Amino acid sequence: MAEAFVRHAMEIAENKIAMLLPFYFLEGVQRHSLFSNPDWPVKAVYVFSRRPTFGEHPDHSPFGSIWVVWDRSYQGSPKIEWILETESEAV
């Protein structure tokens, strides 16, 4: 479903898109076109240093997550950065 959201955003957004996605979204032949689209170059991928937890329910286990930013005006190679969080900062 995430892929459909990104593709839809590329149809309706004007300048920038930022999506919170599972880390595994970077994998796959089918999604490669989302990362190599000349109309929507990837500006940055931000990797969480810790797996965030979404919700407090026991079934909501943490999973690897990334922010991906597409920017129509960006030129150059995508940047990869980490969102660092120490144990003392974790909620």
RANORBEL-V922069 format. One record per residue. N is the residue number from 1. RES is the residue in three letters. PSI is psi as a letter, one per 30 degrees, with the letter a starting at -180 (NA if undefined). OMEGA is omega as a letter, one per 30 degrees, with the letter a starting at -180 (NA if undefined). Layout:
# RANORBEL-V922069
n->N res->RES psi->PSI omega->OMEGA
n->N res->RES psi->PSI omega->OMEGA
This chain:
# RANORBEL-V922069
n->1 res->MET psi->e omega->a
n->2 res->ALA psi->e omega->l
n->3 res->GLU psi->e omega->l
n->4 res->ALA psi->e omega->l
n->5 res->PHE psi->e omega->a
n->6 res->VAL psi->e omega->a
n->7 res->ARG psi->e omega->l
n->8 res->HIS psi->e omega->l
n->9 res->ALA psi->e omega->l
n->10 res->MET psi->f omega->l
n->11 res->GLU psi->e omega->a
n->12 res->ILE psi->f omega->a
n->13 res->ALA psi->l omega->a
n->14 res->GLU psi->e omega->a
n->15 res->ASN psi->e omega->a
n->16 res->LYS psi->l omega->l
n->17 res->ILE psi->k omega->l
n->18 res->ALA psi->k omega->a
n->19 res->MET psi->k omega->l
n->20 res->LEU psi->j omega->a
n->21 res->LEU psi->l omega->l
n->22 res->PRO psi->k omega->a
n->23 res->PHE psi->e omega->a
n->24 res->TYR psi->f omega->l
n->25 res->PHE psi->f omega->l
n->26 res->LEU psi->f omega->a
n->27 res->GLU psi->l omega->l
n->28 res->GLY psi->k omega->l
n->29 res->VAL psi->e omega->a
n->30 res->GLN psi->e omega->a
n->31 res->ARG psi->f omega->l
n->32 res->HIS psi->e omega->a
n->33 res->SER psi->f omega->l
n->34 res->LEU psi->f omega->a
n->35 res->PHE psi->f omega->a
n->36 res->SER psi->g omega->a
n->37 res->ASN psi->j omega->a
n->38 res->PRO psi->f omega->l
n->39 res->ASP psi->f omega->a
n->40 res->TRP psi->i omega->l
n->41 res->PRO psi->k omega->l
n->42 res->VAL psi->k omega->l
n->43 res->LYS psi->e omega->a
n->44 res->ALA psi->l omega->l
n->45 res->VAL psi->k omega->l
n->46 res->TYR psi->j omega->a
n->47 res->VAL psi->k omega->l
n->48 res->PHE psi->k omega->l
n->49 res->SER psi->f omega->l
n->50 res->ARG psi->l omega->l
n->51 res->ARG psi->j omega->l
n->52 res->PRO psi->l omega->l
n->53 res->THR psi->k omega->l
n->54 res->PHE psi->j omega->a
n->55 res->GLY psi->l omega->a
n->56 res->GLU psi->f omega->a
n->57 res->HIS psi->k omega->a
n->58 res->PRO psi->f omega->l
n->59 res->ASP psi->f omega->a
n->60 res->HIS psi->i omega->a
n->61 res->SER psi->l omega->l
n->62 res->PRO psi->k omega->l
n->63 res->PHE psi->l omega->l
n->64 res->GLY psi->k omega->a
n->65 res->SER psi->l omega->l
n->66 res->ILE psi->l omega->l
n->67 res->TRP psi->k omega->l
n->68 res->VAL psi->k omega->l
n->69 res->VAL psi->k omega->l
n->70 res->TRP psi->k omega->a
n->71 res->ASP psi->j omega->a
n->72 res->ARG psi->e omega->a
n->73 res->SER psi->f omega->a
n->74 res->TYR psi->k omega->l
n->75 res->GLN psi->k omega->l
n->76 res->GLY psi->a omega->l
n->77 res->SER psi->l omega->l
n->78 res->PRO psi->k omega->l
n->79 res->LYS psi->k omega->l
n->80 res->ILE psi->k omega->a
n->81 res->GLU psi->l omega->a
n->82 res->TRP psi->k omega->l
n->83 res->ILE psi->j omega->a
n->84 res->LEU psi->k omega->l
n->85 res->GLU psi->k omega->l
n->86 res->THR psi->l omega->l
n->87 res->GLU psi->e omega->a
n->88 res->SER psi->f omega->l
n->89 res->GLU psi->f omega->a
n->90 res->ALA psi->k omega->l
n->91 res->VAL psi->NA omega->NA
